[in-house]
């Protein structure tokens, strides 16, 4: 049982780390000499970054992605704290339902964020606010990590729903 508990804790911490990296790192959309995420656009040649503000087309979509990723990260961290509390407070044989619900909310938020970005990426990268041509890029590793974090939080949420507290 101790090995299972350690695996669940490591799995949850990995999910949170993936969410933090995909939210913070500047690699949702990359090209030969630029990288952009939901916060800023950077050129690799001159190492200058420009914040994404309301002068960009589809700024509302970017704000929705920002909000959903932040909420997902917060829900994942709260779910871990609730799990630790429930670990010591639940009676033997009860399930971690509250932890599961919060983790599944995290899963839903990261899915919403990545789905919005996937759907709106053409319009997002044709904005006149960019100082260079960014439409000829491809998805970066932060975007891929967001989808991997979706899978991890989904699996984690289901594991908590199935998991019972045992001796």
Secondary structure as UniProt FT lines:
FT   HELIX           2..24
FT   STRAND          29..30
FT   STRAND          34..36
FT   STRAND          40..43
FT   TURN            44..47
FT   STRAND          48..51
FT   TURN            54..55
FT   TURN            57..58
FT   HELIX           59..89
FT   TURN            92..93
FT   HELIX           97..124
FT   TURN            125..126
FT   TURN            128..129
FT   TURN            135..136
FT   STRAND          138..139
FT   HELIX           141..162
//
